[in-house]
């Protein structure tokens, strides 16, 4: 898990990116926006994501207050992850960035060169 100190001189965007850095966290946020899911459901939707990396990412996201982990006391144990209010707030904040990314991909597909 990554430890972060509060530093008033750090840019807010840098602080936000520190929470979602890595290959899988934004995809996990996107999937959990649709509702609570079990780890196996998340892995099925993200080919190439190993159980170890999934567990690590979810633990970091839980430590950062983005996801809630609920363990149901049944046999076998049933674990469900869902977004917290803080996680939903981050997902909403990433919406405009996602829109910009899609526009960039469209420009690239059309052969437009990024502005210098």
PyMOL commands that set and color helices and strands:
alter all, ss='L'
color gray80, all
select helices_A, chain A and resi 12-20+25-32+39-45+51-63+85-109
alter helices_A, ss='H'
color red, helices_A
select strands_A, chain A and resi 67-72+78-83
alter strands_A, ss='S'
color yellow, strands_A
deselect
rebuild
show_as cartoon
